[in-house]
Amino acid sequence: MVTLVVATTADPASVGPASAFLAMPGWNPGPSIAVRFIGMESFANGLVRLLKHERSIVAEDDLDRRWEAATGESVDEVIFLSRHTAVSNRPALTVHPIGISTIFPPPI
């Protein structure tokens, strides 16, 4: 299983973290996905795949399933790169689940 890290050029805050990832040693061109993922390119480093694309992250549904169909690689988790600043103006790591939990609350 691989971890799919997603960056988009439509979000300038996503470009910096993606560039920092790719500046680290070990990255190579990833699986060829051009047929199913128009306007996207992939990179691989161990069990991590970085997917760069031109569309908004909000417009992308089922990336894990689409990745598996295109490459044969099962996806364990999907991480969307973005950058946020805390109210204190200090850099912050913001983590939130996919979707809007107030519309579809988890079952009790």
C-alpha positions in Angstrom: 0.0 0.0 0.0 1.1 3.5 -0.8 0.5 6.9 0.7 -0.8 9.4 -1.9 0.3 13.0 -1.3 -1.7 15.5 -3.4 -0.6 19.0 -4.4 -2.2 21.4 -6.7 -0.8 24.4 -8.6 -4.3 26.0 -8.3 -3.4 26.5 -4.6 -0.2 28.5 -4.1 0.0 27.3 -0.5 0.3 23.7 -1.9 3.2 24.5 -4.3 5.8 25.3 -1.5 5.3 22.0 0.4 5.3 20.0 -2.8 8.6 21.6 -3.9 10.1 20.9 -0.5 9.1 17.2 -0.8 10.6 16.9 -4.3 13.8 18.6 -3.1 14.5 15.8 -0.7 16.6 12.9 -2.0 15.0 9.7 -3.4 12.2 11.2 -5.6 11.8 9.8 -9.1 9.2 10.1 -11.8 6.2 8.0 -10.7 3.8 5.7 -12.5 2.5 6.9 -15.8 -1.0 8.1 -15.1 -1.5 10.5 -18.0 -4.4 8.5 -19.6 -6.6 8.6 -16.5 -5.3 11.8 -14.8 -5.1 14.5 -17.5 -3.0 17.5 -16.4 -1.3 15.5 -13.6 2.1 14.1 -13.0 3.3 11.7 -10.3 6.5 11.1 -8.4 7.6 8.2 -6.2 9.8 7.8 -3.2 9.6 4.5 -1.4 5.9 3.9 -0.6 5.0 7.5 -1.0 3.5 8.9 -4.2 3.3 12.7 -4.9 0.6 13.6 -7.3 0.8 17.2 -8.7 -2.1 18.6 -10.7 -3.6 21.8 -12.0 -7.1 21.6 -10.6 -8.6 22.5 -7.3 -8.3 19.8 -4.7 -12.0 20.3 -4.0 -12.9 19.1 -7.5 -11.1 15.8 -7.0 -13.2 12.8 -5.8 -12.1 9.2 -5.3 -8.4 9.9 -6.0 -7.5 6.8 -4.1 -9.7 4.6 -6.2 -8.7 6.3 -9.4 -5.0 5.9 -8.5 -5.5 2.2 -7.8 -7.3 1.7 -11.1 -4.6 3.5 -13.0 -1.5 2.0 -11.3 -2.6 -1.2 -9.5 -1.2 0.3 -6.3 -3.6 0.3 -3.3 -3.7 3.6 -1.4 -3.5 3.4 2.4 -4.0 7.2 3.0 -4.4 10.4 1.0 -2.8 13.6 2.3 -3.6 17.0 0.7 -0.9 19.6 0.9 -1.7 23.1 1.9 -0.3 25.7 4.2 -2.1 27.4 7.1 -1.1 29.9 9.8 -2.5 29.8 13.3 -4.2 32.8 14.9 -1.0 33.3 16.9 0.7 33.8 13.5 2.9 30.7 14.1 3.2 28.0 11.5 0.6 25.3 12.2 -0.1 21.7 11.0 -3.8 21.6 10.4 -5.4 18.1 10.1 -9.1 17.5 9.3 -11.1 14.7 8.0 -12.4 14.6 4.4 -16.0 15.9 4.1 -18.1 18.1 6.3 -18.8 16.3 9.6 -21.8 18.5 10.5 -23.6 17.3 7.4 -22.7 13.6 7.8 -21.9 13.1 11.5 -20.1 9.8 12.3 -22.4 7.0 13.6 -22.6 6.7 17.4 
